[in-house]
Amino acid sequence: MKSKWGSNGFTLVEIMITLAILGILVVSFTSLFANGMIHIFTFGQKSQAIHVAQTKMENTLAGEQTLTEGQTDSTSLTIHFSSGKEITVQGKKVTVDAPYKNGSVSLTSFIPNR
């Protein structure tokens, strides 16, 4: 049976299937971008916390900040070489923490005795 309008257009079923596929794609990409933004925001906060912890550690190592935060009184560091030799150095282990919304950043350094 011939149509009065010709056969150059799309049927309603074809249009509905196309719209359904496009809807699925739009929803998928929207959730992908939303999760990406959440991760970018979280890693930005973590980066700022790392900067704060690094500044605290630099101030501690420069002697501008007291060594009370996370410091153990005295410890030793033993370095083992592949030749079988070892070196033991006496000093202090200093740990600084910087919290952020989803956790905290912790930096640890060893300060040898002079």
N, C-alpha and C positions, 0 to 999 in steps of 0.2 A: 504494500500500500504506500503510495507516495504522499509525502507531507505537502501541505499547502505552502509552507515556508521554506522548503528545501532541506537538505541534509548537511549543511555546513556548520552547524552549531554543536554544542555539547549537550549531553542528556543530563537530567537532574541527578541521576545516580553518579555519573562521573564527577559532577561538581561537588556532590556531598562527600565522596571519597577523597577528593583533592583537599577539601576544607578540613576533613578529619586528619589527614596526614600533616597538613600545615599546622593544625592545632597541636598535635603531638610534638612536632619539631619546636614550636614556639615555647611550649611548656618546658621541654628539655633544656633548651638554651637559656631560658629565664632562670631555672634552678641552678644551672651551671654558673652563670654570671653572679647570682646571689651568693653561692658558696665561695666563689672566687673573691668577692668583696669582703666576706667575713674573714677569710684567711689573710687577705692583705691587711685588714685592720688589726687582726691578732698579731701578725708578724711585725707590724709597725710598733705595737705596744711592746713586744718582746725586744725589738731593736732599741727602743728608748730605755728599757730596763737594763739591757747590756751596757749601754752608754753610761747610765748612772752607776752601775757596779764597777765599770772600768774607771770612772772618775774617782770613786771611793778608794779603789785599789791603788791608783796612782798617788792620791793624796796620802794614803797610808804608807806607801813605799817611800815617798818623799819626806815623811816625818811630819807632815802637816796635820795628820789626823791620828788620834790615839789608836793603839793596837788592841783595843778591847773587843771589837766585834768579831766573834768567831775564832779568836786566836787560841791556839794551844800554847802552853807555857814553853815547853822545850821539846824538840823532836830532832830526829836525825834523818838524813836522806842518804841512802846507800845507792851508789851507781855501779852497776855490774857491766863489765866490758866483755866482749866476745873472747878476748884472750884469757879470761879467767880472773883478771884483776878486779878489785872493787875499791871504791873510794867512799868513805863515810864522812859526811859533812854535818856538823851540829848547827842548829838554827831554830827558827820559829816558823810554823805554818800559819798563815793568815787566810781567813775565808771571809769574803764580804757577800752579802745578799742584797738583791734589789727585787722587791715584789712588783708584779703587774697583775692585771685583772684575772688572767687564767692560770697563774702560777708564779714562780719566782726564778730569778737567775742567780746562780752562785758561782763566784770566781775564787779560786784558791791559788795562793802563791807561797813560795818558800823563801824566807829571808835568812841567809846564812849569818852566823855570828862572825864578828870581826876579830 
